[in-house]
């Protein structure tokens, strides 16, 4: 045992260093708390906006579901192409967030506005091309997915009206991405609320012919979609003209954006490739489901819309991660960017587990709210259970994918989408169906493998840290 008298006194410098260490620990704790608050601050309006969008989707399918199984299947086929269009626009939006957030983090707001203008130019061009193709070849495109003749004929008017709004959708998505880049997620949330009211009212009036309006059924649903997109773009344009100066794109900004087009394209192309790979895989998967008839198609259409609520947290945390990672890297804070990504992923995982459990336990009662077709209800049960099991890995890969895109790394999510879908989901669904002639439940199970593989790949990639070198930040 030491003699207290022989022990040297602790120098003041040592005491000071220990006090500093305690202060750093306290500051680290506070910084982590502030980081979580900031993530929630950005994420919760996105989550609410996505919830409103899902409510609109559920109301839409709930009303169309009263028209019969073929109408629901027609919406399902159309939705595959609408998802493809949205995916491409979201890919350009990812490039927009990466460039704008980094410019804002570096205090270069003029460059941020120019990046927004460049994104609008690219998105508008792609949307115009897509719209021309889908309006010119609706029969051929629906035949590619193996739609039954009766379903295809019912789908074509709805198909043209819904997809005819793609150009409006493209502008809205880019402006929404711009708002998120400046950490304003409340404006898109308010516009989502306005669109929810408009779409619900238009469906009520035009599908069933209420209050003296003509009963247009599926055509009315398509027309309501087109008009609701008009409401959305009006809201975004008005909000942009009155909001942050970064959002006020002028004619000279469009001209100045031309030199930035290669940079936006460089970041957007892998993201577009990711979305195309994903959606072509889903379309192929959808075609496999076609072997089981319109009941499986209707179950898939209703089920994905029901469980879209449990995907929403991943989307919200993905947006928060992309914004915070991009702005941190723009400010030269690679360590802060990494912390933001991991914290957002942990929050997404916790919330996804809770919501997945709720969806799994309540799948039967929820299904009966949206369809009175007993065959569809029975098919929905195992599908919703499989999707519920996929929620935790889905929340993780959504969030880390957003963090990587915010850093400008759109190649890693592209590889993840390819591995999950083309190495697992699609091959497994074909093997289960054509190789072993198993039930549709096994086709649903292929979803779990897809999302698990993507979560593992993106977790490993984010931990490896090569995304920091892509933007010139030294690893911490």
N, C-alpha and C positions, 0 to 999 in steps of 0.2 A: 504494500500500500504506500502511495506517495505521501511524502511529508508536505503538508500545505505550505509550510514556510520555505521549503526549498524549491517549490514550483515557481517558475518565472511568471512575472505579471504579464497579462495580455496587453500588448501594445495597443495604443489608440487606433493605429491604422488597421489592426486586425478586427477590432470592434467595429470600426467603420465599414470594413469589407463585409462583415457578417450582417450588419444592418442593411447594407446595400443589397446583399443577397436576399434578405427577407423582403425588401422593397420590391426587388425584381420579381420574386415569387408572387407577391401581392398584385403587382402590375400585370403579370402573366395571367393571373386568375381573372382580373378585371378585363383584360384584353379579350380573353376567351368568352367571358360573359357578354362583352360588347359585340364580339363577332357573332355570337348566337342571336343576339337581339337584332343585329343588322340583317342576318340571314332571314329571320322571321319577318322583319319589316318589309323586305323585298318579296318574300315568298307568299305571305298570306293573301295579298290581293290577287296574285297569280292563281293561287289555289281556289279562291272564291270565284274568279273569272272562269276558270276551267270547270268548276262545279256548275256554274250557270250554263256554260256551253253544253255540259253533259245533260243538264236538266232539259235544255231545248231539244237535244237529241232524243232523250227519252220520251218527251211529250210528242215529238214528231213520230217516233216509231210506235208509241202507244195509240195515237190517233190513226195512223196508217194500219196498225194491227187490226183495227175494227173493219177494215176493208177486205181482209182475207189473207191467206197464206201467200198467194202469188204476189200481192202488193208488197208484203214485207220482203219477200225474196227479191223483188225488183229494186227496192230501196237498197238491199244488201249488195247487189251487183253494181249499182250506180256508186255506192259508197266506196267501192274499191278504187274506182278512177278518181273520185273526189279526194280520197286519201292520198293518192299518188300526186295529184296537183298540189295539195296542201304540203306534202312532204318536200317537194321541190322548192316551194316558196319558203318553208321553214328553214331549208338548207341555206338559202340566200340570206334569210334573217339571221342565221347563226353567224355568217360572215359579217353581217352588218353589226351585230353585237360585239364581236371580237374586235373589229376595227374602231368602232365608236367608243367602246369602253376603254380601250387602250389610249386612244387620243384624249379622252376626257381625263383619264388618270394622269396623263402627261401635261395637262392644262393646255391642250391644243384644240380648242373648241371649234375653230373654223375647219380644221381637218376632220373633225367628227361630223360636222354638217355635210361636208363634201362626200364622206363615206356613205352617209345616208342617201344622198342624191345618186351616187353610183349604184347602190343597192336597189333603189327604185327603178333605175334604167334597166338593170339586168332582170329584175323580177318581172317588170312589165313586158319585156320582150319575150321571156319564156312563157308567160301566161298567154300572150297573144297567139303564139305558135300552138300551145296545147289546146286552147279553145278552138282554133281553126280545125285541128285534127279531130277532136271529139264531136264537133258539130257536123263534120263532113262524113264520118264513118261510124255512126252509132251501132248499126247492125253488126258490122264486122267486129267491133270491139267487144260487144256483148257476147258474140259467138265464141270469141277467144276464151271466155271463161266458162263456156259450156252451158249457157243459159237455155232453159227449155223454151220452145217457141212461144208458148203462152206468156211466160214470164218476160221474155225479151220484148214482145209486142207491147206489153203493159208498161215496160220500163222506159221505152224510147222517149216519149214526151217528157217524162220526169227527168230522164237522163240529160236531155238537151237543156231544159230549164235550169237544172241544178248546176251543171257544168258550164253553162253560159255565163255564170257569175264569176268565173275564175279570175278575170282581170281585176274586178273589184276586190276580190279576196286577196290578190297579190299585193295591191297597194296597202290594204288594211294590215296585212301581216308585217310588212316592212315598217310601216309607221308604228305599229305596236312594238316591234323590236327596237326602234329608236327610243321610244318612251322607256323601255326597260333598261336601255344603255345609260340613261341619265337617272336611273333608280326611281323612276316614276312608274310604278305598277298600279297605282290607284286609278289613273285615267283609263287605261284599258279595262279595268274592272268595272268602272261606271258605264262604259260603252257596252260591255258585255251584258250588263243589267238591262240597258235600253233595248238591245237586240233580243234578249230573252222575252221581254214584254211584246215587242213587235212580232216576232216569229210565232209566239203562242197565239196572239190575237189573229194573225193572218191565217194560221192553220185552222183555227176555229171557224173563221168566216168562209174560207175557200175550199177546205176539204169536204165539209158537210153541208155547205150552203146555208149557214145560219144568218139571221137578221136580214133576210132578203137577198143575200148574195147567191150566185149560182153554185150548185153542187158540182165541184170539179174533181173531187176525189184525189187520185194520185197526181193529176195535173195541178190541182190546187196546192198540193204539198210542194211541188217543184216551183211554182210561181211564188209561193210564200218564201222559199229559200232565196230566190233571186231578189225579191223586194227587201228581205231582211239584210242581205249583203249591201244593198243600197243605203240602208239605215246605218250600217256599220261604217262604211267608208265616209259618209257624211259626218258622222261623229268624230272620226279620227282626223279628218281634214280641218274641221272647226277647232278641235282641241290643239292640233299642231300649230295653227295660226295664232292661237292665244297663249300657248305655253312657252316652255323654255326656248330661247332664241336658236338653240342648236336644231330644233325641230322645224324651223321655218325655212324650208327649202325654196330658193328663188331660181329664176331662169339662169342666172349667172353661175349658180351652184351646179346646175345640171351640166353646163358647159365645162366648168372646172373639174367635174367628176370624171371626164373622159380619160385623163391619165391614170386615174385610180381603178378603172375597170379591170385591168389585168390582175391587180392585187386582190380585188374582191373576188374575181373569178378563181384565182389560185386557191383561196380559202374555201370558196363555195363549192367548187367542183367535187372534191372528195365528199363533202356533205351531201351534195346532190346524188353522187354515186351511192352513198350509204342509204339514202332514202329510196332510191330506185331499186337497189338490191333488196332492201327490206320489203318494199311494196310489191315487187315482182314475186318475191318469195311468198308473200301473203296471198297474192292472186293465185299462184300455183297451188298453195295450200287450200285456197277457196275452191279451186277446180277439183281437187281431191275430194273435198266435202260434197261436191256436186254428185259424186257417185252414190251418195246416201240419200239423194232427193231433196225436195224443197223444205222438208222438216228440218234437216240438219242446217241448211242455209239460213232458214228463219231463226233457228236456235242460236246460231253463231252471230247473226245480226243483232238480235235482242241482247244476247249475253255480253258481247263486247261493249255495248252501250251501257248496260247495267253496271258492269265492273269498271267502266271508265272512271267512276268515282274513286276507286282505290288506286288508280294510276295517277290521279291528280297530284298528290303530294310530291311524287317524283318529278313531275313537270315543274311544279313551283320551286322546288329546291334546285332543280337543274338551271332554271333561269337565274336564281340567286347566285349559284356557284359561278355561272358564266359571267355575270356582271361583276362580281367581286374579284374573281380571278383576273379578268381582263383589266379592271381598273388598278388592281395591285401591281400587275406586271407593268402597266403603263407608268406607274409611280416608282418602278424599280424595286418593288418589295416581293421577291420571289417566295420568301418564307411565309409571308402573309397570305399569298395566293394559295400555297399548299395547305395551310391551316384552314382556309375558307372551304376548300374542296372537301377535305376530310370531315369537317364539322357538318357541312351540308349533307354529306352522304350518311353520316350516323343518324342525323335527325330524320332523313328520309326512310332509313331502314326501320327505325322505331315506329314511325307512323304507319308505314306499309304493313308491318306485322299486325298491328291492331285492326286496320281496315280490312286486311285479308281475312282475318278471323271472323269479323262481322259478316262479310260477304258469304263466307263458307257456311256459317251457321244459319243464315237467313235466306239462303238461295231459293228454297221452295216458295215461301210466301211472297218474296219479291217478284219471282217469275210470274205468279198468277195475277199480279197487278197489271202486267203489260201484255198478256195474251190470254185468251180464253180457249186456245187450241191445246187440248190435253196432250197431243203428240209432241208439240213444241215444248210444253212444260216438262215433260219427261226427258226430252233430249237436253234441256237446259241444265238439269241438275248436275250431271257429271262434268259438263263443260265449265260451269261456274266454279265447281270445286277445283278443277285443274288450274283455272286462272287465279283462283284465290291462293293456291300453293305457289304460284309464280310471282306473287306480289313482292316478297322481300328482295329477291335478286333483281326484280324489275326496278324497284325503287333505287337500289344501289347503282345499277348501270345507267339509269336515266340521269342521275345526279352527277356521277363521275364523267359521263359523256358530255354533259353540259359544261363541267369544269374544263375539260380538255378543249372543247370548242371555244370557250372563252379565252383560252390561251392561244388560239389560232391553230391548234392541232386537230384537224378534221380527218386525218388519215387513220388514226387509231380507232375512232368509232366506226369508220368504214370497215376496217378489218374485223371488228367485233360483230358488226351486222352480217358480214359474209360468213364468218365461222358459225354464229348461232343459227342462221337460217339455212345456209346451203350445205353446211357440214352436218347439221343435226335436224332442224325442224322438217324441212322438205324431204330429205332422204328417209327419215324415220316414218313420216306419214305415208310415203309410198310403200315402204317395206311392210308396215303394219296392214295397209289396205290391200295392195296388190300381191305382196309376197305371202302373207299369212292369212289374209282374208279375215282380219280381226274387226271388232265392232268400232263404231265411231269414237268410243271412249278412248281408245288407244291413239287415235289421231289427235284428240284433245291433249293427251299426255305429252305429245311431242313439243308442245308449247313450253313446258317446264324446262326441258333440256336446252332449248334455245336461250331462254332468259338467264339460266344458270351459267351457261358458257360465256355469255356476254358480260355478266357481272364479274366473273373470275378474270377474264382478259383485261377489262378496264381497270379493275382494282390493281392488278399487277403492273399495268402500264402506267397508271398514275403514281404508284409507289416508286417505280423506276426513275421517274423524274425527267425523262428526255424532253418532255414538253416545255421545260424551262429553257433549254438550249435553243429551241426553235425561235424564240423571241429575243435571244441574246442575253437572257438573264443567267447569271452564274448560279449553280446549284448552291443551296444553303447547307 
